[in-house]
């Protein structure tokens, strides 16, 4: 049963731990432990990424959605696939670095394939085409990760492996996880949605 007494500050403390400067292994272990409470915690933060990402992808894929493959990178517990299914998509492959998160996603029965993979750390496991939808926060504590993610995506695009479809910035992504990031304008932090199409064959880049 969900803990109805859990407050915003408690969730902020959990998120702060997730953003600590630690090794990749330590971060993955954290997400493994957090996986069973993740959805409850992000609902308290009014985390909008899965819903917004689904709407963004639907806007660029208006025909035959049920037959389009969506590669959900950093799929977590599968909330994006739930939202995408409401928009008419049915084919999902998911990647995430956390085995715990993947186990929660697996129980939802929405993905044709789920693989443990950390983008940029291990070889990309798919050769066929499909849409790639990724989201991330743009708050101060996440800027280093955002920069690394964009560097990796740019590299894949320059090699002709991915084609950029959409980049959409969102001002109200979720409630700020630190009081330092609350401004006089809003207590929400921004985020960004990336949509790419994986190329069937590498294009020649001169």
C-alpha positions, 0 to 999 in steps of 0.5 A, a space after each residue: 500500500 502506498 505511504 500516503 503520509 510521504 511528503 515532498 521533502 522526503 521525496 526530495 531527499 530521495 532524489 538528492 541521493 540519486 543525483 549524488 556524485 557517485 560511481 555508475 555502479 553505486 547509482 545503478 544500485 540506488 535505482 535498483 533499491 528505489 524501483 519499488 517506490 519510484 512511481 509513488 515518489 515521482 507522482 508526488 513530484 508531479 513528474 510529467 515526462 512520460 505523458 509529455 513524451 508520449 504526446 510528442 512522439 504521437 505528434 511526429 508519428 500520426 499514421 500506423 502507430 500500432 505498427 511502429 517500433 518505439 525504443 524506450 531508452 532509460 525506460 525505468 518502470 515502463 510509465 512511458 510505454 503506458 502513456 504511449 499505449 494510450 496514444 495508440 502505440 503497441 510495439 515497445 523495446 525498452 533499455 535501462 541500466 537498472 535491473 530493478 527498474 526493468 523487473 517492474 517494467 516487465 510485470 506490466 507486460 507492455 514490452 516485446 523486449 527489455 534489455 539491461 543496457 547503459 547508453 554510452 557504456 555498452 554497445 547499442 543492442 539494436 540493429 533494426 530501425 525504430 523511434 528512440 524517445 528519451 527525456 531528461 531534466 535540465 536542472 543544475 544538478 543534472 546538467 553534466 548528465 544532460 551534456 553527456 547524453 547530448 554528446 552521445 546522441 550527436 555522435 550517433 547522428 554524425 555517424 549516420 546511425 540516428 536521425 533527429 526528429 524532435 527536440 522539445 524543451 518543457 518549462 514545467 517538468 516536475 517540482 524542484 527537487 531542491 529548494 535552491 532550484 525554486 525561483 520566484 517564477 516557479 517551483 518547477 524545474 525544466 526538462 527536455 524530450 528527444 526523439 530520434 529515428 534509428 536508421 536501417 543502414 548508416 547514411 554516408 556523412 561527408 
